[in-house]
Amino acid sequence: MAQSSIEWTEMTWNPTTGCNKLTAGCKFCYAETMSRRLHAMGIEKYKNNFKLTLHPESLNLPYSWKKPKIVFVNSMSDLFHKDIPLEYVQKVFKVMNETPQHTYQVLTKRGDVLMKYNKFLNWTPNIWMGVSVEDTRVLDRIDYLRKCDSKVKFLSLEPLLSALPNLNLKKIDWVIVGGESGPKSRPMDKSWVVDIKNQCSKAKVAFFFKQWGGVRKSETGRELNGKTYSEMPKHSYARV
């Protein structure tokens, strides 16, 4: 468990760590960079660096949290990685099912695995499911998400690497947009963000603008046309 600086959550919980690059959005993976840093610091949980690793010892943590939390699950991995057994994913879901006071935000780039596992999982209302979409080449992830049984569905369009015109936002509750940050960050065009904001407004979907990114993201901020957008799903009970 760790307090999070991610604008749309409160804390992170990592019952697995590690992953592998899949598409263009993974090129400058922040989790890989952070894993290397933690590995170099000698943190036991990251002894395998960024190699996919299960951490069953972390499964019981949510039971110990006294106050309701908004939790990003697997910020340092992908719960629907093809090499994570379904049985382990079910164990993670069991914990989430049994701690309904917490809101869990699960995000994946592997919509096909999500769809494969969907019917074997218990989607209680406190589990939000999202997919990452960085450009038009991975729009199929949204179609997979739309078919899953989560009560709240969201898109993380970060790092946004291209325009995404004509998004199909049917059954989508929340859209997060963000630019890439770090020394090698790829630029995000303002017109892409404005267009997505307009699409969300038209579809009545909550819009959250996370950051412009860049080398110094603290300087570029997260205002869009002089306004900060921190909308959350209307039927949620989140407190971000």
SULKA-V568997 format. One record per backbone hydrogen bond with DSSP energy under -1.0 kcal/mol. CO is the residue of the C=O (numbers start at 1). NH is the residue of the N-H. E is the energy in kcal/mol with one decimal. If there is no record, write none. Layout:
BEGIN
{{CO & NH & E} {CO & NH & E}}
END
This chain:
BEGIN
{{2 & 12 & -2.8} {6 & 9 & -1.5} {10 & 4 & -2.4} {11 & 72 & -2.9} {12 & 2 & -1.5} {13 & 74 & -3.4} {15 & 55 & -2.9} {17 & 53 & -3.1} {23 & 26 & -2.1} {24 & 27 & -1.5} {26 & 29 & -1.5} {29 & 33 & -1.7} {30 & 34 & -2.6} {31 & 35 & -2.4} {32 & 36 & -2.1} {33 & 37 & -1.7} {34 & 38 & -2.6} {35 & 39 & -2.9} {36 & 40 & -2.3} {37 & 41 & -1.4} {38 & 43 & -2.3} {39 & 42 & -1.4} {43 & 46 & -1.8} {44 & 47 & -1.9} {46 & 49 & -2.0} {48 & 51 & -2.1} {50 & 19 & -1.6} {53 & 17 & -2.3} {55 & 58 & -2.4} {56 & 59 & -1.3} {58 & 61 & -1.3} {60 & 63 & -1.1} {61 & 64 & -2.2} {69 & 103 & -2.9} {70 & 10 & -1.5} {70 & 11 & -1.6} {71 & 105 & -3.5} {72 & 13 & -2.0} {74 & 77 & -1.3} {76 & 18 & -2.1} {78 & 81 & -2.0} {81 & 84 & -2.0} {85 & 89 & -1.9} {86 & 90 & -2.6} {87 & 91 & -1.3} {88 & 92 & -2.0} {89 & 93 & -2.4} {90 & 94 & -2.3} {91 & 95 & -1.7} {92 & 96 & -1.9} {93 & 97 & -3.1} {94 & 98 & -2.0} {99 & 102 & -1.9} {103 & 71 & -3.5} {104 & 128 & -3.5} {105 & 73 & -2.6} {106 & 130 & -2.5} {108 & 132 & -2.0} {110 & 114 & -2.0} {111 & 115 & -2.3} {112 & 116 & -1.7} {113 & 117 & -2.3} {114 & 118 & -1.7} {117 & 120 & -2.3} {118 & 121 & -1.7} {122 & 124 & -1.5} {124 & 127 & -2.0} {126 & 104 & -3.2} {128 & 106 & -2.8} {129 & 154 & -2.3} {130 & 108 & -1.8} {131 & 156 & -2.5} {134 & 161 & -2.8} {135 & 138 & -1.5} {138 & 141 & -1.7} {139 & 142 & -1.4} {140 & 144 & -1.9} {141 & 145 & -2.3} {142 & 146 & -2.5} {145 & 148 & -1.5} {152 & 129 & -2.6} {153 & 173 & -2.6} {153 & 174 & -1.1} {154 & 131 & -1.6} {155 & 176 & -3.1} {156 & 133 & -2.1} {156 & 158 & -1.5} {157 & 178 & -1.9} {167 & 169 & -1.0} {169 & 172 & -2.0} {173 & 206 & -1.4} {174 & 155 & -2.3} {175 & 208 & -2.7} {176 & 157 & -3.5} {177 & 210 & -3.0} {178 & 160 & -2.2} {180 & 214 & -3.2} {182 & 185 & -1.6} {189 & 193 & -1.2} {190 & 194 & -2.5} {191 & 195 & -2.1} {192 & 196 & -2.0} {193 & 197 & -2.7} {194 & 198 & -2.4} {195 & 199 & -2.2} {196 & 200 & -2.4} {197 & 201 & -2.3} {198 & 202 & -2.3} {199 & 203 & -2.0} {200 & 205 & -2.7} {206 & 175 & -2.5} {207 & 231 & -1.7} {208 & 177 & -2.5} {211 & 179 & -2.2} {214 & 182 & -1.9} {216 & 219 & -1.6} {216 & 220 & -1.3} {217 & 221 & -1.9} {221 & 212 & -2.1} {224 & 227 & -1.2} {227 & 224 & -3.3} {229 & 209 & -2.0} {233 & 236 & -1.6}}
END
